[in-house]
Amino acid sequence: MSEAGVPQGAAPLPLRANGVRKSYRLGDGSELEVLRGVDLAVLEGEAVAVVGTSGVGKSTLLQLLGALDLPTAGEIELGGQPIAGLSSLELAQARNRYVGFVFQFHHLLREFSALENVMMPRLIRGTPRAEAEGRAMELLQAVGLGGRLAHRPWQLSGGEQQRVAVARALANEPKVLLADEPSGNLDPRTSGGLHDLLFQLRDERRISMVLVTHNLDLAARADRTLYLREGVLSEG
């Protein structure tokens, strides 16, 4: 058996990090080490919650796992492929193919409708417009917003906006969904609905999820909860 109980010769893991470190050079020339050797293997369809105190580096870790930033040392693999040494274009293509992002603040484009926001990742990928529109309509139906296709973000509630953000994150059929405090801006009732949606989509689409959260109810629903302390992930 190999890491995380995966048999030798099994299909590549959707996401793996090995010995990942991240440091930043401060203005006075000193170095701040945020991550000190993170190891993580995420199985297909697995939901992993990452919890920890504010400022410990959870968002930094998520950015590295999603290839939005590169580690100072260590290795990250998406779909079995190391991202080290990839060009900026190749990194963008890897993100586009493997990863969907949901942030605490939905970051929807205000001037576009819900449908257009969800179409955007497919259009950027080069998908024909009719196909991108069909995919976006299907996803908005799946998240319960089939009647809100033409609404702009400012015409939607906070929970509806976050559902649009989830649909947008799934537009390119990612293998991994990375969520940074996805319900952190919502009231408890709306948060519960969003959590139900995330796990329903996980079960239906076999998407792996890494959920950075302070919400203990959300963390409790994950298959595993990991704690980020002093730059290292642990199970307890």
C-alpha positions as a printed Julia matrix, in Angstrom:
236×3 Matrix{Float64}:
   0.0    0.0     0.0
   1.12   3.53   -0.69
   0.3    6.9     0.86
  -3.24   7.4     2.23
  -3.99   3.7     1.78
  -3.96   3.85   -1.99
  -2.78   0.6    -3.62
   0.31   0.71   -5.76
  -0.66   1.11   -9.4
  -3.94   2.86   -8.64
  -5.12   5.81  -10.7
  -3.32   9.1    -9.91
  -4.72  11.03   -6.98
  -6.62  14.2    -7.87
  -4.4   16.19   -5.51
  -1.19  15.53   -3.63
   1.25  17.71   -1.7
   4.59  16.45   -0.44
   6.88  18.41    1.88
   5.4   21.74    0.81
   7.03  24.82    2.32
   6.24  28.46    1.77
   8.29  31.47    2.93
   7.99  35.19    2.31
  10.76  37.79    2.34
   9.84  40.69    4.59
  10.72  44.34    4.06
  13.55  44.21    6.61
  15.17  41.33    4.76
  14.09  38.66    7.21
  12.15  35.57    6.13
   8.72  34.49    7.36
   8.1   30.77    7.0
   4.35  30.1     6.83
   4.3   26.43    5.81
   7.0   24.11    7.09
   6.46  20.82    5.32
   2.85  20.03    4.45
   1.93  16.54    3.26
  -1.55  15.85    1.88
  -3.12  13.21   -0.35
  -6.75  13.63   -1.4
  -8.66  10.67   -2.82
 -11.25  10.81   -5.59
 -14.54  12.03   -4.14
 -13.04  12.7    -0.72
 -13.88  15.81    1.3
 -11.07  17.09    3.52
 -11.59  19.96    5.96
  -8.61  22.1     6.99
  -9.06  24.09   10.18
  -6.78  26.31   12.23
  -6.54  29.71   13.85
  -6.58  32.9    11.8
  -3.27  33.76   10.16
  -1.86  30.27   10.39
  -1.57  29.89    6.6
  -4.76  28.07    5.55
  -5.5   30.38    2.62
  -1.84  30.27    1.58
  -2.04  26.48    1.51
  -5.18  26.55   -0.62
  -3.54  28.92   -3.12
  -0.59  26.55   -3.43
  -2.8   23.48   -3.83
  -4.69  25.26   -6.61
  -1.52  26.4    -8.41
  -2.33  30.07   -7.83
   1.09  30.36   -6.21
   4.18  28.15   -6.12
   5.79  26.65   -3.02
   9.24  27.64   -1.84
  10.05  23.94   -1.6
   8.25  20.62   -1.92
   6.01  19.21   -4.61
   2.36  19.56   -5.6
   0.66  17.25   -8.09
  -2.66  17.79   -9.86
  -4.04  14.64  -11.42
  -0.7   12.94  -10.9
   1.26  15.65  -12.71
   3.8   17.78  -10.79
   3.27  21.5   -11.32
   6.91  22.39  -10.69
   8.59  23.75  -13.79
   5.38  24.54  -15.65
   5.19  27.83  -17.52
   2.58  30.42  -16.59
   0.42  29.24  -19.48
   0.78  25.6   -18.47
  -0.12  26.44  -14.85
  -3.23  28.26  -16.04
  -4.17  25.24  -18.16
  -3.66  22.89  -15.19
  -5.88  25.06  -13.0
  -8.47  25.26  -15.73
  -8.53  21.49  -16.17
  -8.31  20.2   -12.6
  -9.39  22.84  -10.09
 -12.48  24.85   -9.17
 -12.33  27.63   -6.58
 -14.96  28.94   -4.17
 -13.97  31.87   -1.96
 -15.59  33.49    1.06
 -16.46  36.47   -1.14
 -18.03  35.19   -4.33
 -16.11  37.55   -6.69
 -18.88  37.48   -9.28
 -18.62  39.97  -12.13
 -21.23  42.6   -11.26
 -22.0   43.65  -14.83
 -22.8   40.1   -15.98
 -25.82  37.9   -15.29
 -25.69  34.71  -13.25
 -25.71  32.73  -16.51
 -22.87  34.78  -17.99
 -20.79  34.48  -14.82
 -21.06  30.69  -14.93
 -20.35  30.59  -18.67
 -17.14  32.57  -18.27
 -14.69  29.74  -17.39
 -15.86  27.71  -20.39
 -15.59  30.69  -22.73
 -12.05  31.39  -21.48
 -11.24  27.76  -22.18
 -12.39  28.22  -25.78
 -15.67  26.32  -25.56
 -18.23  27.37  -28.2
 -20.74  29.81  -26.74
 -23.79  27.58  -27.2
 -22.07  24.71  -25.38
 -20.87  27.01  -22.58
 -24.4   28.37  -22.17
 -25.9   24.9   -22.01
 -23.41  23.81  -19.36
 -24.04  26.96  -17.31
 -27.81  26.5   -17.46
 -27.48  22.9   -16.31
 -25.3   23.9   -13.36
 -27.55  26.76  -12.29
 -30.47  24.35  -12.36
 -28.42  21.95  -10.22
 -27.8   24.63   -7.57
 -31.44  25.68   -7.52
 -31.14  28.88   -9.53
 -32.79  27.92  -12.78
 -35.16  30.85  -12.34
 -32.37  33.39  -11.78
 -30.4   33.05  -15.0
 -30.74  36.68  -16.08
 -30.26  38.21  -12.6
 -27.16  40.31  -11.92
 -25.24  39.6    -8.67
 -26.71  42.66   -6.97
 -30.18  41.27   -7.63
 -29.39  38.04   -5.74
 -29.2   37.28   -2.03
 -25.86  36.42   -0.43
 -26.68  32.73   -0.46
 -27.76  32.86   -4.1
 -24.57  34.66   -5.09
 -22.51  31.95   -3.41
 -24.5   29.27   -5.23
 -23.66  31.01   -8.5
 -20.0   30.95   -7.42
 -20.24  27.18   -6.78
 -21.8   26.66  -10.21
 -19.04  28.74  -11.8
 -16.39  26.67   -9.97
 -17.87  23.51  -11.51
 -18.14  24.9   -15.05
 -15.02  23.13  -16.34
 -15.8   19.83  -14.58
 -12.85  20.02  -12.17
 -11.47  17.03  -10.32
 -10.93  19.09   -7.17
 -13.0   21.84   -5.57
 -11.02  24.16   -3.27
 -13.2   26.26   -0.96
 -11.89  29.01    1.32
 -14.47  29.79    4.05
 -17.29  29.2     1.54
 -20.01  30.02    4.08
 -18.06  32.52    6.17
 -20.15  35.44    4.93
 -23.55  33.78    5.37
 -26.06  33.43    8.19
 -26.4   29.99    9.85
 -29.5   28.92    7.92
 -28.07  29.93    4.54
 -24.75  28.32    5.48
 -26.48  25.01    6.14
 -28.12  25.13    2.73
 -24.79  25.81    1.05
 -23.14  22.93    2.93
 -25.94  20.59    1.82
 -25.39  21.73   -1.76
 -21.63  21.17   -1.67
 -21.95  17.61   -0.4
 -24.83  16.81   -2.73
 -22.69  17.89   -5.69
 -19.73  15.95   -4.3
 -21.8   12.78   -4.09
 -23.36  13.24   -7.55
 -20.18  14.23   -9.39
 -17.42  12.45   -7.41
 -15.52  15.7    -6.96
 -12.77  15.85   -4.35
 -13.02  18.81   -1.97
 -10.61  20.65    0.29
 -12.56  22.96    2.59
 -10.73  25.61    4.59
 -13.16  26.64    7.29
 -13.77  27.9    10.81
 -17.27  26.41   10.65
 -17.25  23.29   12.82
 -20.54  22.04   11.34
 -19.01  22.07    7.87
 -15.78  20.44    9.08
 -17.76  17.69   10.8
 -19.33  16.67    7.48
 -15.96  16.1     5.81
 -14.43  12.64    5.53
 -11.33  13.91    7.32
 -10.51  16.99    9.37
  -6.9   18.15    9.39
  -5.42  20.85   11.6
  -2.86  23.37   10.39
  -0.56  24.29   13.27
   2.89  25.83   13.1
   3.01  25.27    9.37
   2.24  21.54    9.41
  -0.96  19.54    8.82
  -1.95  16.89   11.34
  -5.03  14.8    12.13
  -5.38  15.81   15.76
